[in-house]
Amino acid sequence: MRIVFAGTPAFAAVSLAALLRAGHEVPLVLTQPDRPAGRGLKTQPSAVHLLARERGLTLLQPTALKDAVVLQAVTAKDPDALVVAAYGRILPPSLLRAAPRGAINVHASLLPRWRGAAPIQRALLAGDAVTGATIMQMEETLDTGPIVLQASLAIAAEDTTGTLHDKLAALGADLLLRALAEMPAPRAQNESDATYAPRITTAETEIDWSRSAQEIDRQVRAYDPAPGARTQVNGVALKIWHARPEAVTGGAPGTVRSADATGIVIACGAGALRVLELQRAGGKRISAGAFLAGFKLAPGARISGRG
């Protein structure tokens, strides 16, 4: 099948690689313009850009999809279908109709739950037990189109956004190949079950120690590998990367109960959180033991934050 592919990050690159392995012809790839990234803010190509360049695929990085040049570039390739995965822009109606089989999307949730930009993080923050991937026929509105195929995936207690991302990228790529091979009849989404997954804001990453240990643990896992769950102690900004909730009581929320090589135990609104890995501003991710070797933190110390 001739497919024009649109995607940007690593999640999308997994689907593009699967299409190529399966023998689909990809005469054109759309991806976002290269953007500054990293500490040096050097311009970096996206994961899809890198893969397309490696495979010698024709690449287009438009700044505006409504530009007639984009539509002409797509239709000139005479595609059977468009495939979209984490592209980062809404396709205009002209592109949705540019191929006989329309445009299908690979989405990292069980639609209609978690429509939007951050479905993996929102599933973790909400404490969902199950997530999954959906292949959807695209419409003009965000993630509302009919469902072509779905598959579920249990969320493990230790899953982070990073680990779930990799699992769902692989699951979504497998579903995509099935959808293209089988072309099952789409079914409408149930609007009454719809929830939304807006982008994560900086304010959300600040830990509120008055919340339960389980909620804060989910926050830590949802913001790993980025942007990190934030707090501070004695004016020093910290990011917590790995922790474990514990069913212990006592102490005001945000108070250090104990601090040694086995972890830093901090009282929460309910239970306590044992911090196992953290990072000072400008530093590296290190174990609690390594952190304490260079930072004095005694029981009773106050970890600041909301609450």
PEWO-V323230 format. One record per pair of residues at least 12 apart in sequence whose C-alpha atoms are under 10 Angstrom apart, sorted by sequence separation. I is the first residue (numbers start at 1). GAP is how many residues later the second one is. If there is no record, write none. Layout:
BEGIN
i->I gap->GAP
i->I gap->GAP
END
This chain:
BEGIN
i->33 gap->12
i->34 gap->12
i->49 gap->12
i->91 gap->12
i->107 gap->12
i->108 gap->12
i->119 gap->12
i->120 gap->12
i->135 gap->12
i->136 gap->12
i->137 gap->12
i->207 gap->12
i->217 gap->12
i->227 gap->12
i->228 gap->12
i->229 gap->12
i->254 gap->12
i->255 gap->12
i->256 gap->12
i->262 gap->12
i->263 gap->12
i->264 gap->12
i->275 gap->12
i->276 gap->12
i->277 gap->12
i->278 gap->12
i->279 gap->12
i->16 gap->13
i->32 gap->13
i->33 gap->13
i->60 gap->13
i->82 gap->13
i->107 gap->13
i->109 gap->13
i->119 gap->13
i->134 gap->13
i->135 gap->13
i->136 gap->13
i->206 gap->13
i->207 gap->13
i->216 gap->13
i->228 gap->13
i->229 gap->13
i->253 gap->13
i->254 gap->13
i->255 gap->13
i->262 gap->13
i->263 gap->13
i->264 gap->13
i->275 gap->13
i->276 gap->13
i->277 gap->13
i->278 gap->13
i->5 gap->14
i->31 gap->14
i->32 gap->14
i->60 gap->14
i->82 gap->14
i->109 gap->14
i->134 gap->14
i->135 gap->14
i->136 gap->14
i->153 gap->14
i->205 gap->14
i->206 gap->14
i->227 gap->14
i->228 gap->14
i->252 gap->14
i->253 gap->14
i->254 gap->14
i->262 gap->14
i->263 gap->14
i->264 gap->14
i->274 gap->14
i->277 gap->14
i->31 gap->15
i->34 gap->15
i->81 gap->15
i->82 gap->15
i->108 gap->15
i->134 gap->15
i->135 gap->15
i->153 gap->15
i->204 gap->15
i->205 gap->15
i->224 gap->15
i->226 gap->15
i->251 gap->15
i->252 gap->15
i->253 gap->15
i->254 gap->15
i->257 gap->15
i->259 gap->15
i->261 gap->15
i->276 gap->15
i->3 gap->16
i->31 gap->16
i->32 gap->16
i->33 gap->16
i->81 gap->16
i->82 gap->16
i->133 gap->16
i->134 gap->16
i->135 gap->16
i->152 gap->16
i->223 gap->16
i->224 gap->16
i->225 gap->16
i->251 gap->16
i->252 gap->16
i->253 gap->16
i->256 gap->16
i->257 gap->16
i->258 gap->16
i->259 gap->16
i->31 gap->17
i->32 gap->17
i->81 gap->17
i->82 gap->17
i->114 gap->17
i->133 gap->17
i->134 gap->17
i->151 gap->17
i->205 gap->17
i->223 gap->17
i->224 gap->17
i->248 gap->17
i->250 gap->17
i->251 gap->17
i->252 gap->17
i->253 gap->17
i->255 gap->17
i->256 gap->17
i->257 gap->17
i->1 gap->18
i->30 gap->18
i->31 gap->18
i->80 gap->18
i->81 gap->18
i->82 gap->18
i->87 gap->18
i->113 gap->18
i->132 gap->18
i->133 gap->18
i->134 gap->18
i->153 gap->18
i->205 gap->18
i->223 gap->18
i->224 gap->18
i->249 gap->18
i->250 gap->18
i->251 gap->18
i->252 gap->18
i->253 gap->18
i->254 gap->18
i->256 gap->18
i->12 gap->19
i->29 gap->19
i->30 gap->19
i->79 gap->19
i->80 gap->19
i->81 gap->19
i->82 gap->19
i->83 gap->19
i->84 gap->19
i->85 gap->19
i->86 gap->19
i->87 gap->19
i->113 gap->19
i->132 gap->19
i->133 gap->19
i->152 gap->19
i->204 gap->19
i->220 gap->19
i->221 gap->19
i->222 gap->19
i->244 gap->19
i->246 gap->19
i->248 gap->19
i->249 gap->19
i->250 gap->19
i->253 gap->19
i->254 gap->19
i->29 gap->20
i->75 gap->20
i->78 gap->20
i->79 gap->20
i->80 gap->20
i->81 gap->20
i->82 gap->20
i->83 gap->20
i->84 gap->20
i->85 gap->20
i->86 gap->20
i->110 gap->20
i->111 gap->20
i->131 gap->20
i->132 gap->20
i->133 gap->20
i->151 gap->20
i->220 gap->20
i->221 gap->20
i->243 gap->20
i->245 gap->20
i->246 gap->20
i->248 gap->20
i->249 gap->20
i->250 gap->20
i->251 gap->20
i->1 gap->21
i->2 gap->21
i->3 gap->21
i->4 gap->21
i->5 gap->21
i->8 gap->21
i->31 gap->21
i->71 gap->21
i->74 gap->21
i->78 gap->21
i->79 gap->21
i->80 gap->21
i->81 gap->21
i->82 gap->21
i->83 gap->21
i->84 gap->21
i->85 gap->21
i->86 gap->21
i->109 gap->21
i->110 gap->21
i->111 gap->21
i->131 gap->21
i->132 gap->21
i->150 gap->21
i->151 gap->21
i->205 gap->21
i->219 gap->21
i->220 gap->21
i->221 gap->21
i->233 gap->21
i->243 gap->21
i->244 gap->21
i->245 gap->21
i->246 gap->21
i->249 gap->21
i->250 gap->21
i->251 gap->21
i->1 gap->22
i->2 gap->22
i->3 gap->22
i->4 gap->22
i->5 gap->22
i->6 gap->22
i->7 gap->22
i->8 gap->22
i->9 gap->22
i->30 gap->22
i->75 gap->22
i->76 gap->22
i->77 gap->22
i->78 gap->22
i->79 gap->22
i->80 gap->22
i->81 gap->22
i->82 gap->22
i->83 gap->22
i->84 gap->22
i->85 gap->22
i->86 gap->22
i->109 gap->22
i->110 gap->22
i->111 gap->22
i->112 gap->22
i->130 gap->22
i->131 gap->22
i->132 gap->22
i->150 gap->22
i->200 gap->22
i->205 gap->22
i->206 gap->22
i->207 gap->22
i->208 gap->22
i->209 gap->22
i->219 gap->22
i->220 gap->22
i->221 gap->22
i->243 gap->22
i->245 gap->22
i->246 gap->22
i->248 gap->22
i->249 gap->22
i->250 gap->22
i->1 gap->23
i->2 gap->23
i->3 gap->23
i->4 gap->23
i->5 gap->23
i->6 gap->23
i->7 gap->23
i->8 gap->23
i->9 gap->23
i->29 gap->23
i->71 gap->23
i->72 gap->23
i->75 gap->23
i->79 gap->23
i->80 gap->23
i->81 gap->23
i->82 gap->23
i->83 gap->23
i->84 gap->23
i->85 gap->23
i->108 gap->23
i->109 gap->23
i->110 gap->23
i->111 gap->23
i->130 gap->23
i->131 gap->23
i->132 gap->23
i->149 gap->23
i->151 gap->23
i->200 gap->23
i->205 gap->23
i->206 gap->23
i->207 gap->23
i->208 gap->23
i->217 gap->23
i->220 gap->23
i->231 gap->23
i->245 gap->23
i->247 gap->23
i->248 gap->23
i->249 gap->23
i->264 gap->23
i->1 gap->24
i->2 gap->24
i->3 gap->24
i->4 gap->24
i->5 gap->24
i->6 gap->24
i->7 gap->24
i->8 gap->24
i->28 gap->24
i->29 gap->24
i->65 gap->24
i->70 gap->24
i->71 gap->24
i->74 gap->24
i->75 gap->24
i->108 gap->24
i->109 gap->24
i->110 gap->24
i->111 gap->24
i->129 gap->24
i->130 gap->24
i->131 gap->24
i->151 gap->24
i->205 gap->24
i->206 gap->24
i->207 gap->24
i->217 gap->24
i->220 gap->24
i->246 gap->24
i->247 gap->24
i->248 gap->24
i->263 gap->24
i->264 gap->24
i->1 gap->25
i->2 gap->25
i->3 gap->25
i->4 gap->25
i->5 gap->25
i->6 gap->25
i->7 gap->25
i->8 gap->25
i->64 gap->25
i->65 gap->25
i->66 gap->25
i->67 gap->25
i->70 gap->25
i->74 gap->25
i->107 gap->25
i->108 gap->25
i->109 gap->25
i->110 gap->25
i->111 gap->25
i->117 gap->25
i->129 gap->25
i->130 gap->25
i->150 gap->25
i->202 gap->25
i->204 gap->25
i->205 gap->25
i->206 gap->25
i->207 gap->25
i->217 gap->25
i->218 gap->25
i->245 gap->25
i->246 gap->25
i->247 gap->25
i->248 gap->25
i->262 gap->25
i->263 gap->25
i->264 gap->25
i->2 gap->26
i->3 gap->26
i->4 gap->26
i->5 gap->26
i->6 gap->26
i->8 gap->26
i->26 gap->26
i->63 gap->26
i->65 gap->26
i->66 gap->26
i->68 gap->26
i->72 gap->26
i->107 gap->26
i->108 gap->26
i->109 gap->26
i->116 gap->26
i->117 gap->26
i->128 gap->26
i->129 gap->26
i->130 gap->26
i->149 gap->26
i->150 gap->26
i->201 gap->26
i->202 gap->26
i->204 gap->26
i->205 gap->26
i->206 gap->26
i->217 gap->26
i->218 gap->26
i->245 gap->26
i->246 gap->26
i->247 gap->26
i->261 gap->26
i->262 gap->26
i->263 gap->26
i->33 gap->27
i->34 gap->27
i->64 gap->27
i->65 gap->27
i->66 gap->27
i->71 gap->27
i->106 gap->27
i->107 gap->27
i->108 gap->27
i->115 gap->27
i->116 gap->27
i->128 gap->27
i->129 gap->27
i->148 gap->27
i->149 gap->27
i->200 gap->27
i->202 gap->27
i->203 gap->27
i->216 gap->27
i->217 gap->27
i->218 gap->27
i->245 gap->27
i->246 gap->27
i->261 gap->27
i->262 gap->27
i->264 gap->27
i->29 gap->28
i->30 gap->28
i->31 gap->28
i->32 gap->28
i->33 gap->28
i->66 gap->28
i->106 gap->28
i->107 gap->28
i->115 gap->28
i->116 gap->28
i->127 gap->28
i->129 gap->28
i->148 gap->28
i->202 gap->28
i->216 gap->28
i->217 gap->28
i->244 gap->28
i->245 gap->28
i->246 gap->28
i->260 gap->28
i->261 gap->28
i->263 gap->28
i->264 gap->28
i->27 gap->29
i->28 gap->29
i->29 gap->29
i->30 gap->29
i->31 gap->29
i->32 gap->29
i->33 gap->29
i->65 gap->29
i->66 gap->29
i->88 gap->29
i->105 gap->29
i->106 gap->29
i->107 gap->29
i->114 gap->29
i->115 gap->29
i->149 gap->29
i->150 gap->29
i->216 gap->29
i->244 gap->29
i->245 gap->29
i->259 gap->29
i->260 gap->29
i->261 gap->29
i->263 gap->29
i->27 gap->30
i->28 gap->30
i->29 gap->30
i->30 gap->30
i->31 gap->30
i->32 gap->30
i->33 gap->30
i->65 gap->30
i->105 gap->30
i->106 gap->30
i->113 gap->30
i->127 gap->30
i->148 gap->30
i->149 gap->30
i->213 gap->30
i->214 gap->30
i->215 gap->30
i->243 gap->30
i->244 gap->30
i->245 gap->30
i->259 gap->30
i->260 gap->30
i->261 gap->30
i->17 gap->31
i->26 gap->31
i->27 gap->31
i->28 gap->31
i->29 gap->31
i->30 gap->31
i->31 gap->31
i->32 gap->31
i->86 gap->31
i->104 gap->31
i->105 gap->31
i->106 gap->31
i->112 gap->31
i->124 gap->31
i->148 gap->31
i->213 gap->31
i->214 gap->31
i->243 gap->31
i->244 gap->31
i->260 gap->31
i->261 gap->31
i->16 gap->32
i->25 gap->32
i->26 gap->32
i->27 gap->32
i->28 gap->32
i->29 gap->32
i->30 gap->32
i->31 gap->32
i->32 gap->32
i->104 gap->32
i->105 gap->32
i->106 gap->32
i->111 gap->32
i->112 gap->32
i->123 gap->32
i->124 gap->32
i->132 gap->32
i->148 gap->32
i->207 gap->32
i->213 gap->32
i->214 gap->32
i->242 gap->32
i->243 gap->32
i->244 gap->32
i->260 gap->32
i->261 gap->32
i->13 gap->33
i->14 gap->33
i->15 gap->33
i->103 gap->33
i->104 gap->33
i->105 gap->33
i->111 gap->33
i->112 gap->33
i->124 gap->33
i->131 gap->33
i->149 gap->33
i->206 gap->33
i->207 gap->33
i->212 gap->33
i->213 gap->33
i->214 gap->33
i->242 gap->33
i->243 gap->33
i->259 gap->33
i->260 gap->33
i->264 gap->33
i->266 gap->33
i->267 gap->33
i->12 gap->34
i->13 gap->34
i->14 gap->34
i->17 gap->34
i->103 gap->34
i->104 gap->34
i->105 gap->34
i->111 gap->34
i->112 gap->34
i->133 gap->34
i->134 gap->34
i->148 gap->34
i->149 gap->34
i->205 gap->34
i->213 gap->34
i->241 gap->34
i->242 gap->34
i->243 gap->34
i->264 gap->34
i->265 gap->34
i->266 gap->34
i->12 gap->35
i->13 gap->35
i->16 gap->35
i->17 gap->35
i->20 gap->35
i->30 gap->35
i->102 gap->35
i->103 gap->35
i->104 gap->35
i->111 gap->35
i->112 gap->35
i->124 gap->35
i->132 gap->35
i->133 gap->35
i->148 gap->35
i->149 gap->35
i->213 gap->35
i->240 gap->35
i->241 gap->35
i->242 gap->35
i->243 gap->35
i->264 gap->35
i->266 gap->35
i->267 gap->35
i->9 gap->36
i->10 gap->36
i->11 gap->36
i->12 gap->36
i->13 gap->36
i->16 gap->36
i->101 gap->36
i->102 gap->36
i->103 gap->36
i->107 gap->36
i->111 gap->36
i->124 gap->36
i->132 gap->36
i->133 gap->36
i->148 gap->36
i->149 gap->36
i->240 gap->36
i->241 gap->36
i->242 gap->36
i->266 gap->36
i->267 gap->36
i->8 gap->37
i->9 gap->37
i->10 gap->37
i->11 gap->37
i->13 gap->37
i->14 gap->37
i->102 gap->37
i->110 gap->37
i->124 gap->37
i->131 gap->37
i->132 gap->37
i->133 gap->37
i->134 gap->37
i->135 gap->37
i->147 gap->37
i->148 gap->37
i->149 gap->37
i->240 gap->37
i->241 gap->37
i->259 gap->37
i->260 gap->37
i->266 gap->37
i->8 gap->38
i->9 gap->38
i->10 gap->38
i->13 gap->38
i->17 gap->38
i->105 gap->38
i->123 gap->38
i->133 gap->38
i->134 gap->38
i->135 gap->38
i->147 gap->38
i->148 gap->38
i->149 gap->38
i->239 gap->38
i->240 gap->38
i->241 gap->38
i->259 gap->38
i->260 gap->38
i->269 gap->38
i->7 gap->39
i->8 gap->39
i->9 gap->39
i->10 gap->39
i->13 gap->39
i->48 gap->39
i->110 gap->39
i->111 gap->39
i->121 gap->39
i->122 gap->39
i->132 gap->39
i->133 gap->39
i->146 gap->39
i->147 gap->39
i->148 gap->39
i->239 gap->39
i->240 gap->39
i->258 gap->39
i->259 gap->39
i->260 gap->39
i->268 gap->39
i->7 gap->40
i->8 gap->40
i->9 gap->40
i->10 gap->40
i->30 gap->40
i->105 gap->40
i->110 gap->40
i->120 gap->40
i->121 gap->40
i->124 gap->40
i->132 gap->40
i->133 gap->40
i->135 gap->40
i->136 gap->40
i->146 gap->40
i->147 gap->40
i->148 gap->40
i->213 gap->40
i->238 gap->40
i->239 gap->40
i->240 gap->40
i->258 gap->40
i->259 gap->40
i->7 gap->41
i->8 gap->41
i->10 gap->41
i->96 gap->41
i->97 gap->41
i->104 gap->41
i->109 gap->41
i->110 gap->41
i->120 gap->41
i->121 gap->41
i->133 gap->41
i->134 gap->41
i->135 gap->41
i->145 gap->41
i->146 gap->41
i->147 gap->41
i->212 gap->41
i->238 gap->41
i->239 gap->41
i->256 gap->41
i->257 gap->41
i->258 gap->41
i->259 gap->41
i->6 gap->42
i->7 gap->42
i->8 gap->42
i->96 gap->42
i->97 gap->42
i->104 gap->42
i->105 gap->42
i->109 gap->42
i->110 gap->42
i->119 gap->42
i->120 gap->42
i->133 gap->42
i->134 gap->42
i->135 gap->42
i->145 gap->42
i->146 gap->42
i->147 gap->42
i->210 gap->42
i->211 gap->42
i->237 gap->42
i->238 gap->42
i->239 gap->42
i->256 gap->42
i->257 gap->42
i->258 gap->42
i->259 gap->42
i->5 gap->43
i->96 gap->43
i->104 gap->43
i->105 gap->43
i->106 gap->43
i->107 gap->43
i->109 gap->43
i->110 gap->43
i->118 gap->43
i->121 gap->43
i->133 gap->43
i->135 gap->43
i->136 gap->43
i->145 gap->43
i->146 gap->43
i->209 gap->43
i->210 gap->43
i->211 gap->43
i->237 gap->43
i->238 gap->43
i->242 gap->43
i->255 gap->43
i->256 gap->43
i->257 gap->43
i->258 gap->43
i->30 gap->44
i->96 gap->44
i->104 gap->44
i->106 gap->44
i->109 gap->44
i->120 gap->44
i->121 gap->44
i->135 gap->44
i->144 gap->44
i->145 gap->44
i->146 gap->44
i->209 gap->44
i->210 gap->44
i->236 gap->44
i->237 gap->44
i->238 gap->44
i->241 gap->44
i->242 gap->44
i->255 gap->44
i->256 gap->44
i->257 gap->44
i->28 gap->45
i->29 gap->45
i->93 gap->45
i->120 gap->45
i->135 gap->45
i->144 gap->45
i->208 gap->45
i->209 gap->45
i->236 gap->45
i->237 gap->45
i->238 gap->45
i->240 gap->45
i->241 gap->45
i->242 gap->45
i->243 gap->45
i->255 gap->45
i->256 gap->45
i->257 gap->45
i->28 gap->46
i->93 gap->46
i->94 gap->46
i->119 gap->46
i->143 gap->46
i->144 gap->46
i->208 gap->46
i->209 gap->46
i->239 gap->46
i->240 gap->46
i->241 gap->46
i->242 gap->46
i->254 gap->46
i->255 gap->46
i->256 gap->46
i->27 gap->47
i->91 gap->47
i->92 gap->47
i->93 gap->47
i->144 gap->47
i->207 gap->47
i->254 gap->47
i->255 gap->47
i->256 gap->47
i->28 gap->48
i->90 gap->48
i->91 gap->48
i->92 gap->48
i->93 gap->48
i->120 gap->48
i->230 gap->48
i->232 gap->48
i->240 gap->48
i->252 gap->48
i->254 gap->48
i->255 gap->48
i->27 gap->49
i->28 gap->49
i->90 gap->49
i->91 gap->49
i->92 gap->49
i->137 gap->49
i->229 gap->49
i->230 gap->49
i->232 gap->49
i->251 gap->49
i->253 gap->49
i->254 gap->49
i->255 gap->49
i->27 gap->50
i->85 gap->50
i->90 gap->50
i->91 gap->50
i->136 gap->50
i->137 gap->50
i->144 gap->50
i->228 gap->50
i->252 gap->50
i->253 gap->50
i->254 gap->50
i->26 gap->51
i->27 gap->51
i->28 gap->51
i->84 gap->51
i->90 gap->51
i->91 gap->51
i->135 gap->51
i->136 gap->51
i->137 gap->51
i->143 gap->51
i->228 gap->51
i->253 gap->51
i->254 gap->51
i->27 gap->52
i->83 gap->52
i->84 gap->52
i->90 gap->52
i->136 gap->52
i->216 gap->52
i->253 gap->52
i->254 gap->52
i->6 gap->53
i->8 gap->53
i->26 gap->53
i->29 gap->53
i->31 gap->53
i->83 gap->53
i->89 gap->53
i->90 gap->53
i->136 gap->53
i->143 gap->53
i->213 gap->53
i->215 gap->53
i->216 gap->53
i->253 gap->53
i->254 gap->53
i->5 gap->54
i->6 gap->54
i->25 gap->54
i->28 gap->54
i->29 gap->54
i->30 gap->54
i->83 gap->54
i->84 gap->54
i->142 gap->54
i->213 gap->54
i->214 gap->54
i->215 gap->54
i->253 gap->54
i->6 gap->55
i->25 gap->55
i->29 gap->55
i->31 gap->55
i->32 gap->55
i->83 gap->55
i->212 gap->55
i->213 gap->55
i->215 gap->55
i->217 gap->55
i->220 gap->55
i->26 gap->56
i->31 gap->56
i->32 gap->56
i->82 gap->56
i->108 gap->56
i->211 gap->56
i->212 gap->56
i->213 gap->56
i->214 gap->56
i->216 gap->56
i->217 gap->56
i->26 gap->57
i->30 gap->57
i->31 gap->57
i->32 gap->57
i->108 gap->57
i->209 gap->57
i->210 gap->57
i->211 gap->57
i->212 gap->57
i->213 gap->57
i->214 gap->57
i->216 gap->57
i->217 gap->57
i->31 gap->58
i->160 gap->58
i->163 gap->58
i->164 gap->58
i->209 gap->58
i->210 gap->58
i->211 gap->58
i->212 gap->58
i->213 gap->58
i->214 gap->58
i->217 gap->58
i->108 gap->59
i->109 gap->59
i->158 gap->59
i->159 gap->59
i->160 gap->59
i->161 gap->59
i->162 gap->59
i->209 gap->59
i->210 gap->59
i->211 gap->59
i->212 gap->59
i->213 gap->59
i->214 gap->59
i->108 gap->60
i->157 gap->60
i->158 gap->60
i->160 gap->60
i->161 gap->60
i->162 gap->60
i->208 gap->60
i->209 gap->60
i->210 gap->60
i->211 gap->60
i->212 gap->60
i->213 gap->60
i->107 gap->61
i->108 gap->61
i->157 gap->61
i->160 gap->61
i->161 gap->61
i->162 gap->61
i->163 gap->61
i->208 gap->61
i->209 gap->61
i->212 gap->61
i->213 gap->61
i->106 gap->62
i->107 gap->62
i->159 gap->62
i->160 gap->62
i->161 gap->62
i->162 gap->62
i->163 gap->62
i->106 gap->63
i->108 gap->63
i->109 gap->63
i->158 gap->63
i->159 gap->63
i->160 gap->63
i->161 gap->63
i->162 gap->63
i->209 gap->63
i->234 gap->63
i->19 gap->64
i->108 gap->64
i->157 gap->64
i->160 gap->64
i->161 gap->64
i->162 gap->64
i->209 gap->64
i->233 gap->64
i->106 gap->65
i->107 gap->65
i->159 gap->65
i->160 gap->65
i->161 gap->65
i->238 gap->65
i->106 gap->66
i->16 gap->67
i->105 gap->67
i->106 gap->67
i->234 gap->67
i->236 gap->67
i->237 gap->67
i->15 gap->68
i->16 gap->68
i->233 gap->68
i->234 gap->68
i->235 gap->68
i->236 gap->68
i->4 gap->69
i->5 gap->69
i->15 gap->69
i->16 gap->69
i->106 gap->69
i->233 gap->69
i->234 gap->69
i->235 gap->69
i->4 gap->70
i->15 gap->70
i->106 gap->70
i->232 gap->70
i->233 gap->70
i->234 gap->70
i->3 gap->71
i->4 gap->71
i->12 gap->71
i->14 gap->71
i->105 gap->71
i->232 gap->71
i->233 gap->71
i->12 gap->72
i->13 gap->72
i->104 gap->72
i->231 gap->72
i->232 gap->72
i->233 gap->72
i->4 gap->73
i->12 gap->73
i->13 gap->73
i->122 gap->73
i->231 gap->73
i->232 gap->73
i->3 gap->74
i->4 gap->74
i->5 gap->74
i->11 gap->74
i->12 gap->74
i->122 gap->74
i->123 gap->74
i->230 gap->74
i->231 gap->74
i->2 gap->75
i->3 gap->75
i->4 gap->75
i->10 gap->75
i->11 gap->75
i->12 gap->75
i->104 gap->75
i->122 gap->75
i->230 gap->75
i->231 gap->75
i->2 gap->76
i->3 gap->76
i->4 gap->76
i->5 gap->76
i->6 gap->76
i->7 gap->76
i->8 gap->76
i->9 gap->76
i->10 gap->76
i->11 gap->76
i->104 gap->76
i->112 gap->76
i->113 gap->76
i->119 gap->76
i->121 gap->76
i->122 gap->76
i->2 gap->77
i->3 gap->77
i->4 gap->77
i->5 gap->77
i->6 gap->77
i->7 gap->77
i->8 gap->77
i->9 gap->77
i->112 gap->77
i->113 gap->77
i->119 gap->77
i->120 gap->77
i->121 gap->77
i->122 gap->77
i->1 gap->78
i->2 gap->78
i->3 gap->78
i->4 gap->78
i->5 gap->78
i->6 gap->78
i->7 gap->78
i->8 gap->78
i->9 gap->78
i->111 gap->78
i->112 gap->78
i->113 gap->78
i->118 gap->78
i->119 gap->78
i->121 gap->78
i->122 gap->78
i->1 gap->79
i->2 gap->79
i->3 gap->79
i->4 gap->79
i->5 gap->79
i->6 gap->79
i->7 gap->79
i->8 gap->79
i->9 gap->79
i->101 gap->79
i->111 gap->79
i->112 gap->79
i->113 gap->79
i->114 gap->79
i->115 gap->79
i->116 gap->79
i->117 gap->79
i->118 gap->79
i->119 gap->79
i->121 gap->79
i->1 gap->80
i->2 gap->80
i->3 gap->80
i->4 gap->80
i->5 gap->80
i->6 gap->80
i->7 gap->80
i->8 gap->80
i->111 gap->80
i->112 gap->80
i->113 gap->80
i->114 gap->80
i->115 gap->80
i->116 gap->80
i->117 gap->80
i->118 gap->80
i->119 gap->80
i->6 gap->81
i->7 gap->81
i->8 gap->81
i->112 gap->81
i->113 gap->81
i->114 gap->81
i->115 gap->81
i->116 gap->81
i->117 gap->81
i->118 gap->81
i->160 gap->81
i->5 gap->82
i->6 gap->82
i->7 gap->82
i->101 gap->82
i->111 gap->82
i->112 gap->82
i->113 gap->82
i->114 gap->82
i->115 gap->82
i->116 gap->82
i->117 gap->82
i->118 gap->82
i->160 gap->82
i->6 gap->83
i->111 gap->83
i->112 gap->83
i->113 gap->83
i->114 gap->83
i->115 gap->83
i->116 gap->83
i->117 gap->83
i->85 gap->84
i->111 gap->84
i->112 gap->84
i->113 gap->84
i->114 gap->84
i->158 gap->84
i->6 gap->85
i->111 gap->85
i->158 gap->85
i->158 gap->86
i->85 gap->87
i->127 gap->87
i->157 gap->87
i->85 gap->88
i->109 gap->88
i->127 gap->88
i->125 gap->89
i->126 gap->89
i->125 gap->90
i->127 gap->90
i->15 gap->91
i->124 gap->91
i->125 gap->91
i->127 gap->91
i->125 gap->92
i->126 gap->92
i->127 gap->92
i->83 gap->93
i->124 gap->93
i->125 gap->93
i->126 gap->93
i->4 gap->94
i->12 gap->94
i->124 gap->94
i->125 gap->94
i->209 gap->94
i->4 gap->95
i->11 gap->95
i->12 gap->95
i->123 gap->95
i->124 gap->95
i->125 gap->95
i->209 gap->95
i->210 gap->95
i->211 gap->95
i->3 gap->96
i->11 gap->96
i->122 gap->96
i->124 gap->96
i->125 gap->96
i->126 gap->96
i->207 gap->96
i->208 gap->96
i->209 gap->96
i->210 gap->96
i->211 gap->96
i->2 gap->97
i->6 gap->97
i->11 gap->97
i->83 gap->97
i->121 gap->97
i->122 gap->97
i->124 gap->97
i->125 gap->97
i->207 gap->97
i->208 gap->97
i->209 gap->97
i->210 gap->97
i->5 gap->98
i->7 gap->98
i->121 gap->98
i->124 gap->98
i->125 gap->98
i->206 gap->98
i->207 gap->98
i->208 gap->98
i->209 gap->98
i->4 gap->99
i->5 gap->99
i->6 gap->99
i->7 gap->99
i->81 gap->99
i->123 gap->99
i->124 gap->99
i->206 gap->99
i->207 gap->99
i->208 gap->99
i->3 gap->100
i->121 gap->100
i->122 gap->100
i->206 gap->100
i->207 gap->100
i->121 gap->101
i->120 gap->102
i->121 gap->102
i->121 gap->103
i->14 gap->152
i->18 gap->152
i->24 gap->153
i->11 gap->154
i->14 gap->154
i->15 gap->154
i->18 gap->154
i->19 gap->154
i->10 gap->155
i->11 gap->155
i->14 gap->155
i->15 gap->155
i->18 gap->155
i->19 gap->155
i->22 gap->155
i->10 gap->156
i->11 gap->156
i->13 gap->156
i->14 gap->156
i->15 gap->156
i->17 gap->156
i->18 gap->156
i->24 gap->156
i->11 gap->157
i->12 gap->157
i->14 gap->157
i->15 gap->157
i->16 gap->157
i->19 gap->157
i->11 gap->158
i->12 gap->158
i->14 gap->158
i->15 gap->158
i->18 gap->158
i->19 gap->158
i->10 gap->159
i->11 gap->159
i->14 gap->159
i->15 gap->159
i->18 gap->159
i->12 gap->160
i->13 gap->160
i->14 gap->160
i->15 gap->160
i->16 gap->160
i->11 gap->161
i->12 gap->161
i->15 gap->161
i->19 gap->161
i->11 gap->162
i->15 gap->162
i->1 gap->179
i->1 gap->180
i->39 gap->243
END
